[in-house]
Amino acid sequence: MSTLLGHDPEHLRRLGALDTSREIAQQPAVWREIGRMAAESGTPTATFLKPLLERPELRIVLTGAGTSAYVGEVLAPALRRRLGRRVEAVATTDIVADPLACFAEDVPTLLVSFARSGDSPESVTAPELATEVLTDCWHLVVTCNGQGKLARQHADRPTSQVLLLPEAANDRGFAMTSSFTGMVLAGLLALGGPDDALVERLAGAAEELLTTRPAAAADLAARGYSRIVYLGSGALHGLARESALKVLELTAGRAVALAETALAFRHGPKSVLNEQTLVVSYESNDPYTSQYDRDMVAELLRVIPERNLVTVTGRAGRRAGDDDNGWLLPDVGDVDDAALALPAVICAQLIGLHFSLALGCTPDNPFPGGEVNRVVQGAIMYPLAGQHTAGPTTPAARLHSSGPDGDRAYAQQRHTEVRQMFLGVDGGGTKTAFCLLRADGTIVAQATTASSYYFGEGIDLVTRVLEEGVGAVCATAGITPAEIDFAFFGIPTYGEVSDDVGTLDALPREILGHHRYRVDNDMVCGWSGSLGAVDGINVISGTGSMTYGERAGRGLRVGGWSELFGDEGSAYWIAIRGLQAFSRMSDGRQPAGPLLDVLRDHLKLAADLDLIDVVLNRWHGDRGRIAALSALVTGAADRGDEAAAAILAEAGRELAHLVETTRSRLGYSADEQVLVSYSGGTFNAAQVRAEFRAHLHTLHDRYDLRQPMYPPVVGAALYAAKQARSPLRADALEHLRTAPPATAA
C-alpha cells in the first residue's frame, strides 16, 4: 500500500493533515515544473526583465506578507551577490504602514511582489502605494493564483508582469509549503537566470529528505518540546523565520517558536533555552558565515543536551549524517544559501507537521474556529492622501496624488489626453511665480503675486497668495483649477517649522478642489528648472540662499538658515554687508567709495543716519526690501567701489562652499563628475558668477557648471509633470526652451 510521508493517506485525511502532507511531498515535482518554465527561451517574464536589469540604477525590492515576506528575505542576500546590485526585502506590511519611509528614495524601482493568493489587503495595496510614491516603478508579480486580485490588477499594465506558478503550488492547506518554495525558486530563476542542473539537484535532495526524515521528525515531536528555536544566518535567517512560523501556524501557537541568527542569539534571545527547548541550526554553505554557525553549535552543546540540538547542513561534518541530530542535505554543499533553503525548509515543514499531529491539532486547518485565516482578513487600508510623517523634506516626502477613487480615475482618464495641464508654483522671499504648462511644452499662462514668505505675517498669507495666483493663471488659460492635472507648490521655509507642515500640505486642496498636487520647499523648483530634474546640485541665491542636490534618488539641502544667522551669499546677505560698508564709510572707518553716493541717492537720504529710519522705521526691517538693495551694491562695484566688489566676490565663494559641502555629503567620489547649476537673482551679478565659477573649480575639478535650463517656476511645472508620471517628451522640452514665454497675467 502506498504511503505519504510514511503515513497511510486515509489516516492523514482523518487527522485533517492530508492536504498539508500532500503539498509537502509534491515539492520536487513542482520545482521541476517551475524550472522548465524558466528555461523556456523568450518567456514574457525574461523579456520584461531584461531591459530593467540592464539599468544599473535600478533598485529591486522584494515584498510579501508573512511567509511571502520570508521569500524575499531568503532571496535578497543571494541576489545581491549574484547581481552585484541593490536588492532589498521589505514586507508589504511595512510598505502599507509607512510607504514614504520605504520609498524615501525616488529611484527607478522594480517591486517584486510574492503572494500565494494575491487577495490579502496588504498584497493588493502595497504595489499601488509604490506606484503612487515613486516616479518610475515597475512590478513583477509572482503568485500561485491567477484569479487573485493582485494578478488581475496587474495583468494588462504595461509596467507590470505576472509570473504565475503551476496550479499545484497554490496550496489548499492553511500553511504555505510548496507555495513558499515555489516562489523562492521562481524568483531565483527569474532574477538570477535559469539553471536546469541546479533545479534537478535541489529536487533530488528534497526527494531523499522526504523519504528518510519523516520518522526523525515524528520522533522529535514525540519528545514533548514546548519551545523551538531556529537559527540561520544571511539568507538562512529568512529560512529560520519561515521555519518558526510553520511551527506556530501548524500547532495553533501551542508550541512557541523563535528565529534568530547565530550571532544575535547570544544577545538576549538565548534566554529562551530550557530543558523543553529544541534548537534547529541551519548551517550556511558560505565558508566564512558557517564559522559562526558552527561556533554556536559548539556553544549550545555545552549548555543543552545533545539530543535537543539538530543541525541541518549541506556539508558533511561531525554531526552531519547522524540520524537523530545531524540532518545532511545531500549533493547541495556548494549551492548558494537561497538555493540551499529549498531542501532545508522541508526539514522544518516535516517538524511542524509532526508537532501539530502530536499536539492533536489539524494541520490542514489549525484554527477551525476562524481565529486566524488562510487569507488575511479584517485589515483596513487607509488612503495615503493627506497623511504625513515628520522628518526632513525631500521631493518624495509629501504625496497628495492618491486621493479618493474619483481623483485616481480622473487622472487615468486625463493622462491619455494630449492637453494635460501642469501647474508650477515657485514661492520666494520677494515674489511668488505661477506657470501653467501644457504637455506639449507650451506655457499657457504665467502670473506673479506677492511673496509667500509668511514668517512675518502668518501662514494665512500663503493662502491669499496662492488663491490669487492660481485664479490668475486659470483665468488666462480659460480653465478651472479642477482641470489642472497635477500641481507642484514650492513654498519658502517649508519643512523648517514642523508644526506648520500639515497646514501647508492642506492649503492647495481647498484652492484646487482635488488632491493631485505636492508641496515642498521652493529649493526643488530651482533644482528642477536648472538641471531638468536630473542628478546634480543647484545653488539658489535670491533673497536667501541654499543648495539642493540629488544623487541616486537621495535629496539633500545645505544652507538656508535664515537671514539672521545664515543665507550666506544671498541678496539679503550682500545688502546687509553693503549697509555695513555704508556705515563705515560714513563714519570714516573705511575709505569712501561710490557705494556711499549710490545709497544716498537711491534712498533720498537727507542725512546718512536717516538710513536707520528708512530700514528700521519705514521698512520695519522688511526682508525683501532690504534684499533688493543688493542691486545697488552691484551697481557700486560696477563703478569701481572696491568694498562692494569684495562683498560680491565673498558671496561667490560662500555659494561655492555650499555646493562643495553638498557634493561631499551626497557621497560623490573624487573622480565623479557633478552637474552644477544655479538660480536666483544674485547670479545676475557678473562678479558673483565669476568668483563662484573660479572658486568652485579650486574645490573640485570635476564640477560641470551649466547655465540654468529653465527658470525655477518652469522647473516647478516640470516637476509637477514628473510627479504625475507624465514627464515631458524631448520634443516638448525643446519647444519649451525655444518658444516665447506666455504673457503674464
Secondary structure as GFF3:
##gff-version 3
##sequence-region A 1 745
A	DSSP	alpha_helix	9	14	.	.	.	ID=ss1
A	DSSP	alpha_helix	18	25	.	.	.	ID=ss2
A	DSSP	alpha_helix	27	39	.	.	.	ID=ss3
A	DSSP	alpha_helix	44	53	.	.	.	ID=ss4
A	DSSP	beta_strand	59	63	.	.	.	ID=ss5
A	DSSP	alpha_helix	67	83	.	.	.	ID=ss6
A	DSSP	beta_strand	87	89	.	.	.	ID=ss7
A	DSSP	alpha_helix	92	97	.	.	.	ID=ss8
A	DSSP	alpha_helix	99	102	.	.	.	ID=ss9
A	DSSP	beta_strand	109	115	.	.	.	ID=ss10
A	DSSP	alpha_helix	121	133	.	.	.	ID=ss11
A	DSSP	beta_strand	137	143	.	.	.	ID=ss12
A	DSSP	alpha_helix	149	154	.	.	.	ID=ss13
A	DSSP	beta_strand	160	164	.	.	.	ID=ss14
A	DSSP	three_ten_helix	167	169	.	.	.	ID=ss15
A	DSSP	alpha_helix	178	192	.	.	.	ID=ss16
A	DSSP	alpha_helix	196	212	.	.	.	ID=ss17
A	DSSP	alpha_helix	214	222	.	.	.	ID=ss18
A	DSSP	beta_strand	227	231	.	.	.	ID=ss19
A	DSSP	alpha_helix	235	250	.	.	.	ID=ss20
A	DSSP	beta_strand	256	260	.	.	.	ID=ss21
A	DSSP	alpha_helix	262	265	.	.	.	ID=ss22
A	DSSP	three_ten_helix	269	272	.	.	.	ID=ss23
A	DSSP	beta_strand	277	282	.	.	.	ID=ss24
A	DSSP	alpha_helix	287	301	.	.	.	ID=ss25
A	DSSP	three_ten_helix	306	308	.	.	.	ID=ss26
A	DSSP	beta_strand	309	313	.	.	.	ID=ss27
A	DSSP	beta_strand	326	328	.	.	.	ID=ss28
A	DSSP	alpha_helix	337	358	.	.	.	ID=ss29
A	DSSP	alpha_helix	405	414	.	.	.	ID=ss30
A	DSSP	beta_strand	421	426	.	.	.	ID=ss31
A	DSSP	beta_strand	431	438	.	.	.	ID=ss32
A	DSSP	beta_strand	443	450	.	.	.	ID=ss33
A	DSSP	alpha_helix	460	477	.	.	.	ID=ss34
A	DSSP	three_ten_helix	481	483	.	.	.	ID=ss35
A	DSSP	beta_strand	486	491	.	.	.	ID=ss36
A	DSSP	alpha_helix	498	512	.	.	.	ID=ss37
A	DSSP	beta_strand	517	521	.	.	.	ID=ss38
A	DSSP	alpha_helix	523	531	.	.	.	ID=ss39
A	DSSP	beta_strand	536	541	.	.	.	ID=ss40
A	DSSP	beta_strand	545	551	.	.	.	ID=ss41
A	DSSP	beta_strand	554	559	.	.	.	ID=ss42
A	DSSP	alpha_helix	571	587	.	.	.	ID=ss43
A	DSSP	alpha_helix	594	603	.	.	.	ID=ss44
A	DSSP	alpha_helix	610	612	.	.	.	ID=ss45
A	DSSP	pi_helix	613	618	.	.	.	ID=ss46
A	DSSP	alpha_helix	623	627	.	.	.	ID=ss47
A	DSSP	alpha_helix	630	638	.	.	.	ID=ss48
A	DSSP	alpha_helix	642	666	.	.	.	ID=ss49
A	DSSP	beta_strand	674	679	.	.	.	ID=ss50
A	DSSP	three_ten_helix	681	684	.	.	.	ID=ss51
A	DSSP	alpha_helix	686	699	.	.	.	ID=ss52
A	DSSP	beta_strand	703	705	.	.	.	ID=ss53
A	DSSP	alpha_helix	712	723	.	.	.	ID=ss54
A	DSSP	alpha_helix	730	738	.	.	.	ID=ss55
###
